[in-house]
Amino acid sequence: MLAAVPLIWMTSPDWDYPFVSRMAVLAGEPVHFLGVPLVSLLVDLMRPPSAPYRNWYYRIPLEWFVAMPLWMFVWGSIETYVLGWVFI
């Protein structure tokens, strides 16, 4: 996941946007895009190695269509209204 951070920085369209602070790009965007995959990885690492992995068929759509949009909204709101990194 750490290898994805420079790629996120390189593809960010917010570098020249005057209403987005540098901290939002440097710290906020990696948290924004890697928050759900990191939690998913940690859940998988906490599972015992001998336990069968049977719930993937509902967990993948749940992460893609529920957790990711919800996290994007929550983190975007935190960046904008709590941390003040993005100005509307």
Secondary structure, DSSP 4 states (H G I P E B T S, - for coil): -TTHHHHHHHT-TTTT-TTB-HHIIIIIHHHHHHHHHHHHHHHHHHS-TTS----HHHHHHHIIIIIHHHHHHHHHHIIIIIS--B--
